[in-house]
Amino acid sequence: MIFSRFPNLRRFGFAILSGLFLAMSFPKFNLWWLGWIVPGWLIMLSLGQTNWTIFRVGYFSGIAQFLVAFYWLLLIPKPVAGM
């Protein structure tokens, strides 16, 4: 199975999922209680791992969180011509 060849794949999937859940704790989604639970999930994902794996778990979680939370950057209007 794929998880036997890549043992951390499931851990990184949960890290991406936790990043998405953390992004949902912001005002647009209004699931504020996830902001208290998700950091605990990240700590549990990192227990007993090497430093490099802990870094990658945090990195994947942060990338997923920022991609969802900063959706509004795509909505910024174009600059006005002629200043």
Residue pairs with C-beta under 8 A, 6 or more apart in sequence:
2 9
3 9
3 10
8 53
8 56
11 45
11 49
11 53
11 57
12 56
12 57
12 60
14 41
14 45
15 42
15 45
15 56
15 57
15 58
15 60
15 61
15 64
16 60
16 61
16 63
16 64
17 64
18 38
18 41
18 42
18 45
18 61
18 64
19 60
19 61
19 62
19 63
19 64
19 65
19 66
19 68
20 64
20 65
20 68
21 31
21 34
21 37
21 38
21 41
22 34
22 35
22 38
22 39
22 61
22 65
23 29
23 64
23 65
23 66
23 67
23 68
23 69
24 31
24 34
24 68
25 31
25 32
25 33
25 34
25 35
25 38
26 69
42 57
42 58
42 61
45 57
46 53
46 54
46 57
46 58
49 57
